[in-house]
Amino acid sequence: PEEEISLDDALVLAPDCKIGQRLEISLPPQEFGRIAAQTARQIITQKLKGAEKDVIYEEYRHRVGEIISGTVKRIGKRRTIIVDLGKVEALLPESYLPRGEKPHIGERLQALLLEVRDTDIGGAEVILSRAHANFVKALFEQEVPELADDVIRVEKIVREAGYRTKLAVSSSDNRVDPVGTCVGVRGTRIKNIIREINNEKIDVIPYSEDMVQLLQNALYPLQLQRLKINEKITAVVADDDYPIAIGKKGMNARLISKLLDKEIDFQKLTEYQKLITIHMAELSEADNPKLDEPLKIEGLSSLLVDGLISAGYDTVRKILLVPPKELIEKVPGINYLDLADKILEQNK
């Protein structure tokens, strides 16, 4: 602590001192009491922690979002991995590891520098992650120079760490295929990334601002049979494609929902057809005079409307009462599901 003393007292300690000069006076430890010694130790510790914090911030705060390499030094509390970065030790919490990953002491690893944060005791700590979606994005930036040059851009990336990553990419140059560029010749670029994340699956998808097109890109090569977009998306796929669309434990469906920022309900085609049949039957019994008016279906071509009328189905109720198979046989070119969707939408 700084104190002021008179010039006369100061001259006793340092004969050549002058007014305004700072003097440092060493006191022997025996002159401190126990409490004073503890206080001094706390102050010194705080100063050291503060200096350490400044060093860590200066060294790493500008590198947040980058990939950093280190060596596993030890396993700390709650299975947190302590990684030696050279000048400091970083923390890689178990929750920031993909499921199934268990780094060993002495192992060299790469991770995303997620954040530099203050500690409760006045210091700072570097937090790493290998489970964050941006870790995969940063790996692509290392492997794909076109990303650094802004020719290719990652528009959206979502991840279920240890299972699958999906990233939607675009190109500012029509001559450059964004997907092929990220994958590399014979998959050379993407193979290096897959190897780093222990064979986690990666889907590189052409980005589109159109939600329907982006969904179709995300599902490729699966084909959508029906699609409805309201508060959520109802996507109908062939029965054989349903397990692929959903994925293991629903993970693929969740990833696509995150990619589109929209809840998606995947349905099997046969189940959707059953629901449509039930809804059509319920509507046929409704006490609604509009169902018996001359046929008019919004969104249906006049050619198909004329075909329905010619076949004897000149009201909506008559269509509702006929078996789908019979209607398809009598009206060439009619798509029953498309027709049913329009009728149900028109008569909500």
C-alpha positions in Angstrom: 0.0 0.0 0.0 1.2 3.5 -0.7 1.8 5.9 2.2 3.0 9.5 2.4 5.8 10.5 4.8 7.6 13.8 5.6 10.8 14.7 3.8 12.7 14.6 7.1 11.6 11.0 7.7 12.3 10.1 4.2 15.9 11.5 4.4 16.5 9.1 7.3 15.7 6.1 5.0 17.3 7.6 1.8 19.6 10.6 2.3 19.4 11.6 -1.4 15.7 11.4 -1.9 13.6 14.5 -3.0 10.0 15.6 -2.6 7.7 13.7 -4.9 10.0 10.7 -5.2 8.7 7.2 -4.5 10.4 5.1 -1.9 10.1 1.3 -1.6 10.7 0.1 2.0 11.2 -3.6 2.7 9.7 -4.9 5.9 10.9 -8.1 7.6 8.2 -10.8 7.8 8.3 -10.9 11.6 6.8 -7.4 11.6 3.6 -8.7 10.0 0.9 -10.3 12.1 -0.9 -13.4 10.9 -3.9 -11.5 9.5 -1.7 -9.0 7.7 0.3 -11.8 6.2 -2.8 -13.5 4.9 -4.0 -10.2 3.5 -0.7 -9.6 1.7 -0.9 -13.1 0.3 -4.4 -12.6 -1.0 -3.4 -9.3 -2.7 -0.3 -10.9 -4.3 -2.5 -13.8 -5.5 -5.1 -11.4 -7.0 -2.4 -9.4 -8.7 -0.9 -12.6 -10.2 -4.4 -13.8 -11.3 -5.1 -10.4 -12.9 -1.8 -10.6 -14.7 -2.5 -14.1 -15.9 -6.0 -13.0 -17.0 -4.5 -10.2 -19.1 -2.0 -12.5 -20.7 -4.7 -15.0 -21.6 -7.0 -12.4 -23.0 -4.3 -10.8 -25.0 -3.1 -14.1 -26.5 -6.5 -15.7 -27.2 -9.4 -13.3 -27.2 -8.9 -12.5 -30.9 -8.8 -16.2 -31.8 -12.3 -17.1 -30.7 -13.9 -19.1 -33.5 -10.5 -20.5 -34.8 -9.2 -24.0 -34.6 -6.5 -24.5 -32.0 -4.2 -27.4 -31.4 -2.9 -28.8 -28.1 -2.0 -31.9 -26.1 -4.2 -33.6 -23.5 -2.4 -33.0 -20.2 -4.8 -34.6 -17.7 -8.5 -35.3 -17.0 -9.9 -32.9 -14.4 -13.1 -32.7 -12.4 -16.3 -33.8 -14.1 -14.3 -35.5 -16.8 -13.1 -32.1 -18.2 -10.1 -32.5 -20.5 -7.2 -30.2 -19.6 -5.4 -29.3 -22.9 -1.9 -27.8 -22.9 -1.7 -25.1 -25.5 1.9 -24.2 -24.6 1.5 -20.9 -22.8 -1.7 -21.8 -21.0 -4.0 -24.7 -20.3 -7.4 -24.8 -21.8 -10.6 -26.6 -20.7 -12.5 -29.0 -23.0 -15.6 -30.0 -21.0 -17.0 -33.5 -21.6 -20.3 -32.0 -22.8 -18.3 -30.3 -25.6 -17.1 -33.6 -26.9 -19.0 -35.6 -29.5 -20.6 -38.7 -28.1 -18.2 -41.5 -27.9 -15.0 -39.4 -28.1 -12.6 -40.1 -25.2 -9.2 -38.3 -25.7 -6.3 -39.9 -23.9 -3.5 -38.2 -21.9 -0.7 -37.3 -24.3 -3.0 -37.2 -27.4 -2.7 -34.3 -29.8 -6.0 -32.8 -30.8 -7.7 -29.9 -32.5 -10.7 -28.0 -31.2 -12.6 -24.8 -31.7 -11.7 -22.0 -29.4 -15.2 -21.3 -28.2 -14.7 -18.6 -25.6 -12.3 -16.9 -23.1 -14.2 -16.3 -19.9 -13.6 -14.8 -16.4 -13.4 -17.1 -13.4 -14.9 -16.6 -10.0 -11.4 -16.1 -8.5 -10.4 -13.3 -10.8 -8.6 -15.2 -13.5 -9.5 -16.2 -17.0 -9.9 -19.6 -18.8 -9.9 -20.8 -22.4 -12.8 -23.0 -23.3 -12.6 -25.4 -26.2 -15.2 -27.5 -28.1 -15.2 -30.3 -30.6 -19.0 -30.7 -30.6 -19.9 -27.2 -31.8 -21.2 -26.9 -35.4 -18.6 -24.1 -36.0 -15.8 -26.6 -35.4 -16.8 -28.4 -38.6 -17.2 -25.1 -40.4 -13.7 -24.1 -39.3 -12.4 -27.4 -40.6 -13.9 -26.7 -44.0 -12.3 -23.2 -44.0 -9.0 -24.9 -43.5 -9.5 -27.4 -46.3 -11.4 -25.2 -48.8 -9.5 -22.0 -49.9 -12.6 -20.8 -51.8 -14.3 -20.3 -48.4 -11.5 -18.0 -47.2 -11.7 -16.1 -50.6 -15.5 -15.7 -50.2 -16.2 -17.5 -53.5 -18.0 -20.2 -51.5 -20.1 -19.4 -48.4 -21.6 -21.6 -45.7 -25.1 -20.1 -45.4 -26.3 -22.5 -42.7 -24.7 -25.3 -40.7 -26.4 -27.6 -38.1 -25.0 -30.5 -36.3 -25.8 -33.5 -34.1 -22.2 -34.1 -32.9 -21.1 -37.7 -33.4 -23.9 -38.4 -35.8 -24.3 -36.0 -38.7 -23.6 -32.5 -39.9 -25.5 -30.7 -42.6 -24.2 -27.5 -44.2 -25.9 -25.5 -46.9 -23.4 -23.7 -49.2 -23.7 -21.2 -52.0 -21.3 -19.7 -54.6 -20.8 -16.1 -55.6 -19.4 -17.4 -59.0 -21.8 -19.3 -61.2 -18.8 -21.2 -62.7 -18.0 -22.7 -59.3 -20.0 -25.6 -57.9 -20.2 -25.0 -54.2 -20.9 -28.6 -53.3 -18.2 -30.1 -55.5 -15.7 -27.5 -54.3 -16.3 -28.4 -50.7 -16.2 -32.2 -51.3 -13.0 -31.9 -53.5 -11.8 -34.1 -56.3 -12.7 -37.7 -55.4 -13.8 -36.5 -52.0 -10.2 -35.5 -50.9 -11.2 -32.4 -49.0 -14.2 -33.8 -47.1 -12.4 -37.1 -46.3 -9.9 -35.1 -44.2 -12.7 -33.5 -42.3 -14.6 -36.7 -41.7 -11.4 -38.3 -40.4 -10.9 -35.5 -37.9 -14.4 -35.9 -36.5 -14.2 -39.7 -36.3 -16.2 -40.6 -39.4 -19.2 -38.4 -38.5 -21.5 -38.1 -41.6 -21.5 -34.8 -43.4 -24.1 -33.7 -45.9 -23.1 -30.7 -48.1 -26.3 -29.2 -49.6 -26.8 -26.5 -52.3 -28.4 -23.5 -50.5 -31.6 -22.0 -51.7 -33.6 -19.1 -50.2 -36.7 -21.0 -51.2 -37.7 -23.2 -48.3 -39.3 -25.9 -50.4 -36.2 -26.1 -52.7 -33.9 -26.2 -49.6 -36.0 -29.0 -48.2 -35.8 -31.0 -51.4 -32.0 -30.4 -51.5 -31.7 -31.6 -47.9 -33.7 -34.8 -48.7 -32.0 -35.7 -52.0 -32.1 -38.3 -53.4 -35.4 -38.9 -51.7 -38.5 -37.4 -53.4 -41.3 -35.5 -51.7 -44.7 -37.0 -52.5 -46.7 -34.2 -50.9 -45.9 -31.0 -49.0 -47.9 -28.7 -46.9 -46.6 -25.5 -45.2 -48.6 -24.0 -42.4 -47.4 -23.3 -38.8 -45.2 -26.4 -39.5 -44.2 -28.4 -42.6 -45.9 -31.7 -43.4 -43.6 -33.6 -45.7 -44.9 -36.9 -47.2 -42.4 -39.4 -48.5 -42.7 -42.9 -49.9 -42.9 -45.6 -47.2 -39.5 -47.1 -48.1 -37.9 -43.6 -47.8 -39.5 -42.8 -44.4 -36.8 -44.4 -42.2 -34.1 -42.5 -44.2 -35.9 -39.2 -43.9 -36.4 -39.6 -40.2 -32.9 -41.0 -39.5 -31.6 -42.8 -36.4 -33.7 -41.7 -33.4 -35.2 -38.9 -35.5 -31.9 -37.1 -35.7 -32.1 -36.5 -39.5 -35.5 -35.0 -39.2 -34.4 -32.7 -36.4 -31.4 -31.5 -38.4 -33.5 -30.7 -41.4 -35.9 -28.8 -39.1 -33.0 -26.8 -37.7 -31.7 -26.1 -41.2 -35.0 -24.7 -42.3 -35.8 -23.1 -38.9 -39.2 -24.7 -39.2 -40.8 -27.7 -37.5 -41.3 -30.6 -39.9 -43.6 -33.6 -39.6 -42.6 -36.4 -41.9 -45.3 -38.9 -42.9 -45.5 -42.1 -44.8 -47.4 -41.9 -48.1 -49.8 -44.8 -47.1 -50.6 -43.1 -43.7 -51.2 -39.8 -45.4 -53.6 -41.4 -47.9 -55.5 -43.0 -45.0 -55.9 -39.6 -43.3 -57.1 -38.0 -46.5 -59.6 -40.8 -47.0 -60.9 -40.3 -43.5 -61.1 -36.5 -43.8 -62.9 -36.8 -47.2 -65.5 -39.2 -45.7 -66.1 -36.9 -42.7 -66.6 -33.9 -45.1 -69.1 -35.9 -47.2 -71.4 -36.1 -44.2 -71.2 -32.4 -43.4 -74.4 -30.3 -43.6 -72.9 -27.8 -45.9 -75.0 -26.6 -48.9 -71.8 -25.5 -50.8 -70.9 -29.1 -51.3 -74.0 -29.5 -53.5 -73.4 -26.4 -55.6 -72.1 -26.6 -59.2 -68.6 -27.8 -59.2 -65.9 -25.2 -58.6 -62.5 -26.1 -57.1 -59.9 -23.4 -56.5 -56.5 -24.1 -58.0 -57.7 -27.0 -60.3 -57.4 -26.5 -64.0 -60.5 -26.0 -66.0 -59.6 -29.0 -68.1 -59.8 -31.3 -65.1 -62.9 -29.6 -63.8 -64.6 -30.3 -67.2 -63.4 -33.9 -67.0 -65.0 -34.4 -63.6 -68.3 -32.9 -64.7 -68.3 -35.0 -67.9 -67.8 -38.1 -65.7 -70.8 -37.2 -63.6 -69.1 -35.6 -60.7 -70.6 -32.1 -61.0 -70.6 -31.3 -57.2 -68.0 -31.6 -54.5 -70.2 -34.0 -52.6 -70.4 -36.5 -55.5 -66.6 -36.5 -55.6 -66.4 -37.1 -51.8 -68.7 -40.1 -52.1 -66.9 -41.9 -54.9 -64.1 -44.4 -54.2 -60.7 -42.9 -55.2 -59.9 -45.8 -57.5 -63.1 -45.4 -59.4 -62.6 -41.6 -59.8 -59.0 -42.1 -61.1 -60.3 -44.7 -63.7 -63.1 -42.4 -64.9 -61.2 -39.1 -65.1 -57.9 -39.4 -67.0 -55.0 -37.3 -65.7 -56.6 -36.7 -62.3 -54.3 -36.8 -59.2 -56.6 -37.9 -56.4 -54.3 -36.6 -53.5 -53.9 -33.3 -55.2 -57.7 -33.0 -55.8 -58.4 -34.1 -52.2 -56.0 -31.5 -50.8 -57.6 -28.7 -52.7 -61.1 -29.8 -51.7 -60.2 -30.1 -48.0 -58.4 -26.7 -48.1 -61.4 -25.1 -49.7 -63.8 -26.5 -47.2 -62.0 -26.0 -43.9 
